[in-house]
Amino acid sequence: MSYESTAASPAPSKARTFWALVFGRGPFDRLSTMPAWILGLVLLAPRIWLAIPFWDAGQIRLASYSRQPLFFQSIHPVPFLDPQTAAFVTTAAEITLPVLLVFGCFGRWAALGLAIMAATIFFIVGQTEQGMANGIAIASEQFPWMFVGLALFIIGPGRASIDYGIRWLILKER
């Protein structure tokens, strides 16, 4: 017969709580009936699919970076940012977030960032006078990007990700 301690378990540390929030489990991690490693590979496909158009746009922006402030002033202005800041932030996000998403490093947050970018393109930039004239708001592109980005934010990047490795190392969770 074993006598277990009735003392309450210690509260998790603030650092553990922080890491659990950043790299923690998604609501669907335990609900899936398929093996976790297969689900991890399945989740890699939408990560790559969402990353490709933003990566391509970022490469184009980087190649023509000197002209980007002009584009953000006359062709697709962001109402609440000056053209220089919009060019820098957009280019940096279009280069960084797809890489993070594909590798699954801060995968939830990278997916959310790309979903926010798609929403900004459609609902803010696309509704400006210049955005309407240049046909920037394309629902058939931006809505699927928003949906997949939000789905990946909710579900998480899966086991085929750096997030899973970090979670396994730091939190000792599988």
C-alpha positions in Angstrom: 0.0 0.0 0.0 1.4 3.4 -0.9 0.8 6.5 1.0 1.0 9.5 -1.2 1.5 13.0 0.1 -1.6 15.1 0.4 0.3 18.3 0.2 -0.6 20.5 -2.8 1.8 20.5 -5.7 3.8 23.7 -6.0 2.5 26.3 -8.3 4.3 26.5 -11.7 7.0 29.1 -11.9 6.5 32.3 -13.9 9.1 31.2 -16.4 7.4 27.8 -16.9 4.0 29.5 -17.3 5.5 31.9 -19.9 7.1 29.1 -21.9 3.9 27.0 -21.7 2.0 30.0 -23.2 4.5 30.5 -26.0 5.2 26.9 -26.9 2.2 25.2 -25.2 -0.2 22.7 -26.4 -3.1 23.6 -28.7 -6.7 22.6 -27.9 -6.6 19.9 -30.6 -3.3 18.2 -29.6 -5.1 15.4 -27.6 -8.2 15.2 -29.8 -6.6 13.8 -32.9 -7.0 10.1 -33.6 -4.2 10.0 -36.1 -0.6 9.4 -34.9 1.0 12.7 -33.7 3.9 12.4 -36.1 1.6 12.1 -39.1 -0.5 15.1 -37.9 2.8 17.0 -37.6 3.6 16.3 -41.2 0.1 17.1 -42.3 0.3 20.5 -40.5 3.5 21.2 -42.4 1.6 21.6 -45.7 -0.6 24.6 -44.7 2.5 26.2 -43.0 4.4 26.0 -46.3 1.3 27.0 -48.4 0.8 30.1 -46.2 4.5 31.0 -46.2 5.1 30.9 -50.0 3.1 34.0 -51.1 4.4 36.2 -48.3 8.0 35.0 -48.8 7.7 35.7 -52.6 6.3 39.2 -51.9 9.1 39.8 -49.4 11.8 38.8 -51.9 10.3 41.2 -54.5 10.1 44.0 -51.8 13.7 43.3 -50.9 14.9 43.4 -54.5 13.2 46.8 -55.0 13.6 48.2 -51.5 14.6 51.7 -52.6 11.2 52.1 -54.3 9.1 50.7 -51.5 8.4 54.0 -49.7 7.0 55.3 -53.0 4.7 52.3 -53.3 3.5 52.7 -49.8 2.8 56.3 -50.4 1.0 56.1 -53.8 0.0 52.6 -54.6 -0.9 50.8 -51.4 -0.7 53.2 -48.4 -1.1 52.0 -44.9 -3.3 54.7 -43.3 -1.7 54.7 -39.8 2.0 54.4 -40.8 4.3 56.7 -42.7 5.6 55.1 -46.0 9.2 54.5 -44.7 8.0 52.7 -41.6 5.4 50.7 -43.6 8.0 49.6 -46.1 10.4 48.5 -43.4 7.8 46.7 -41.2 6.2 45.0 -44.2 9.4 43.8 -45.7 10.8 42.6 -42.4 7.6 40.7 -41.7 7.3 39.2 -45.2 10.9 37.9 -44.9 10.9 36.8 -41.2 7.4 35.4 -40.5 7.3 32.8 -43.4 10.7 31.4 -42.3 9.5 31.1 -38.7 6.3 29.5 -39.8 7.9 26.9 -42.1 10.4 25.9 -39.4 7.7 26.1 -36.7 9.7 28.4 -34.5 7.2 30.6 -32.7 4.9 29.0 -35.3 1.6 30.1 -33.7 2.7 33.7 -33.6 4.2 33.7 -37.1 0.8 32.3 -38.4 -1.1 35.0 -36.5 1.2 37.6 -37.9 0.6 36.5 -41.5 -3.2 36.3 -40.8 -3.0 39.9 -39.5 -1.0 41.0 -42.5 -3.7 39.4 -44.8 -6.4 41.1 -42.9 -4.6 44.5 -43.1 -4.2 44.1 -46.8 -7.9 43.3 -47.3 -9.7 45.4 -44.7 -7.4 48.5 -44.4 -5.1 48.9 -47.4 -7.6 47.5 -49.9 -10.3 49.9 -48.8 -8.2 53.1 -49.4 -8.8 55.0 -52.5 -5.5 53.8 -54.0 -6.1 50.3 -52.8 -9.5 50.2 -54.6 -8.0 51.7 -57.7 -5.2 49.2 -57.8 -7.3 46.1 -56.9 -5.3 45.3 -53.7 -8.2 43.7 -51.8 -8.7 40.3 -53.3 -11.0 38.2 -51.2 -10.1 34.9 -53.0 -6.5 35.4 -51.8 -6.7 37.1 -48.5 -9.6 35.2 -46.9 -7.9 31.8 -47.2 -4.7 33.3 -45.9 -6.5 34.7 -42.9 -8.4 31.4 -42.3 -5.3 29.2 -42.5 -3.2 31.6 -40.4 -5.9 31.7 -37.6 -6.3 27.9 -37.8 -2.5 27.4 -37.4 -2.6 29.9 -34.5 -5.3 27.8 -32.8 -4.0 24.3 -33.6 -0.3 25.0 -33.5 2.5 23.9 -35.8 2.5 20.3 -34.7 5.3 17.9 -33.9 7.3 18.7 -37.1 8.4 22.0 -35.6 11.0 23.7 -33.6 8.3 24.7 -31.1 7.6 21.0 -30.3 11.3 20.4 -29.7 11.6 23.4 -27.4 8.4 22.4 -25.6 9.8 18.9 -25.2 13.2 20.2 -23.9 12.0 23.0 -21.6 8.7 21.7 -20.4 9.4 18.0 -20.7 6.1 17.5 -22.4 5.4 15.2 -25.3 
